[in-house]
Amino acid sequence: MWFTTVSISDNELARGLKHEGIRAGEIIAYRAWRVMAPGWFRDGDDRLHSVFMQDYVWHPDEPASGDVRTHGIYSFRNVIRSNHQCGYTSVTVMGGSLLFGKIKIWGEVVEHEAGYRSEFAKIMSLDFGDPELLEKFRKIYRVNQVARA
């Protein structure tokens, strides 16, 4: 008698789930972005980047998007203010500083223990990180702007 062990990835499991028809409005969540610093082999830019998906760029005037069955847009349920709180330990190796803030997520959303994986997301605010970078990227992404009288 032979036994075979089958390993099914989370993504394969997600593809097989039946949609239960539950719809919700926007969800507020939290995440970090990487600011690309200029270096020997790369130019810096004026866009926020995903921390782990090296080539994913968040553009100011369009929602971030991803297929939740493969990656999606990851976010945390609770506010994060530092690398330590979200478990990012080798950020400098990935090139650049981190900024932390709030997003709204919508579309297809998969809930995880510490947060979410969503189809769409939009930056609502940039709240923690290097003060000069916060000021620069708040202007670029038009968040946290105070109207002047």
Secondary structure, DSSP 8 states (H G I E B T S, - for coil): ---------HHHHHHT----------EEEEEEEEE----SS----SSEE-SSSTT-EE-TTS-EE--TTT--EEEESS---SHHHHT---GGGGSSEEEEEEEEEEEEEEE-SSEEEEEEEEEEEEEES-HHHHHHHHHHHT-S-----
